[in-house]
């Protein structure tokens, strides 16, 4: 049983879904404190031959992720959709994603986590990823912080393998996992080249870019 754990980011990039595709269970870590420098509320899309950062304005940036409230959601979220539409409506596979995504952006959202998880579920389906999604705050009796918290989540869902991001190598307490008969493996993601609008290829964009440009074939690039 391979388990991966990640914060529920806004319109996540390809690496997020690569890790999901290689896990049996993917836990969305929604009950830890939000960091101002994180990408939980922002990500990039392509506009012409440049990248554009879309950032969801928040009322309370130093709260738990599942307590983050969107500032002026009716205006700010709809503006994001207008920018996405303006930059991707001529993409080859606009129709593969646009109807469902527009409905999400035209809905009323109070909490960022609800918006993010709804989009993550849509992208997961469009990428045809067969993986169980769990919400950390709904798993009972999880204690600790950092590596200890991740270990306790793995134990709670009966994992034998923890799929970690490479950047977590410096703070993972690997001996604790070993002592609990849980193997740690590190996700190795190499960013693929895929058909993209414009004349130059830009990496590390939101998965929106992949889906609008590759449609039902997008999953093969994850």
N, C-alpha and C positions, 0 to 999 in steps of 0.2 A: 504494500500500500504506500504509494508515493504521495506526499503532501507538500504543497507549496503555500506560502503565506505572503500576502502583499497588501499594502494599503489600497483602498478603493479610489484610484486616481481618476481624474477627469479626462475623458476621451483618450485613454492610454495609448502608448506607443506600441510598436510591434513586439519589443522584448517582453512586455507584460504578458502578452498572449502566447508567446513562445513558451514561457514558463508554465502557463496554464495548460497548454497542449501536451506538456510532458508530465503532467501530474494526474493522479486519480482523483484527488480532492484539492480544491483551491480555496483557501480561506481568506476572506476579505477582512483585513485587520482594521476594524472601524472604531475600536474603543481605546485607542491610544491618543496622546496629545498631538495636536497638529503643529507642525513646524512651519514657520513663516517662509522658510527657504525651500519647502517641499513643492512637489508638482501635483499635490492632491487637488488643487483648485485651478490648475492651468496646464496648457499644452500648446503645441505648435501645429499649424497647418501651412500649406504652401499657397502663396499668392504670386502668380507670375513665376519669376525665377528667384524669389526670396521667401523667407519664412516669416510667419506672423504669429505672435504669441496671443492666444486667447486666454484671458484670466477672468475667473468668476469672482466678482467683488464680494467680500465677506464682511459681516458685521462684527464678528468675534474670532479673530485669527488665532487666539491662544487657548482655544477650547479643545475638548476631545473631538476627533474627526466626526463622530456621529452627532455632535452638538453644533457643528458649524452652520450658521444661518446665512443664506444668500441675501445680499443687500439689493433691494429693489429688483426682485426676480422677474417680474413681468416685463420690465424694460431691458435689463442686462442680458437675460437668457435669450430673449427674442432677437436682440442685436447680434448675438453670436450666430444664431441661425441665419440671419441676413448676410453676415460675412461669409459663412460656409456656402450658402447658396450662390452668392456672387462669384465665388472662386471655383466652385465645382459643378455648377449646373451644366456645363458643356463637357464634363468628363464622360468617358465612354460608358461607364456603368452607373451613371447618376441614378437611374431608376431602381438599381439593386438595393439601395439604402435609403433614398430620399424620403419616401412616404412615411416609413416608420420613424425615422430620425426627426422629421419635421413635426410629427405628432408629439414626440417627447419634448422638443423645444417649445412647442406652443402650449404645453401643459403648465399648471401652476405648481411651483416647487418652493418649499420653505427651507428644507435642509439640503445641503450640498450632497450628503451621502446618498440620499434617495435618488437624486438626479444621476450621480455617478454610477450607482449600482444598476440602474435601469439601462443606461447606455452600455455598460459592460456586458450585461446579459444580451442585449441586442447584437453587439459585436461578436460575442461568443457564438451565437446562433448563426450569424452570417459567415463566420469563419469555419463553421461546422466542427467545433471543438467538443468532444465528448468527455466532459469532466464535471464532477459534482461541485457546485458552489456552496460554500457555507459562510455564514456571517459570524465573526468572532464573538460579538456581544451576545449572541444567542446560544453560545456553547457555555454550559454551566460550570461554575467552580474553576475558572481559569485565573490563576494568580501570577504575580511576578512581572518583571519588566524585561525588555530586550530579549536576549537569548533565552533566558529562563522562561519567559512567557511563550516564546515559540516552541520550546521543548514541551511545555505543559499542554499546548494546543495539540501537538503531535501525539502525545500520550492519550489525550482525551478522545481522539478519533482513531486510535489504534494504528498509527503509522509505524512502518518499519523503516521508512526512508524519508528524510527531509530534503527536499529540493530547494536549495538556497540560492539567492542571487550572489554573484561573484563578489560584489561590493561588501557583503556581510562577513566575508572571511575573517576580517580583522577583529570582529567582536563576537563571533559565534564561540560559545564554550563547547568545543567539540568533544571534550572528555565527558561532559555531562550527557551528551547524546549517546556516546558509546556505552556509558555506564547503564543507560536505559535501553540498550539493544536497538538503538535507532541510528542508522547510517546517515551521514551527511554527504550529499553530492552537490556539486555546484553547477548551476546552469551555464552552458556555453552557447552564447548567442552571437552569431555573426550576421550583421545586417545585410539582407539581400538587396540585390538590384531588381527593380520591377518597373514596368511601364509607368511613366509619370509625365504629367503635363509640363510644358516648358522645355527649355534647352539644356538645363543642367539638373542633375540628380541631387536631391537633398535628403540626407539621412535623418533618422530620429524624429520623424514627424508623428502626429497622431495617426492611429490606424484608420481614421477617416480617409486619409489620402490613399492608402492601399485599397480600401474597399471601393471607393469611387473609381479608381483606375483599373482595378482587376476583377471586380464583381465576384461571381461564384468561384473564380479561380484564386481568390485572395488567400485562401487557407494553405495553398501549396507553398507560399512564401514564408509561412510562420515556422 
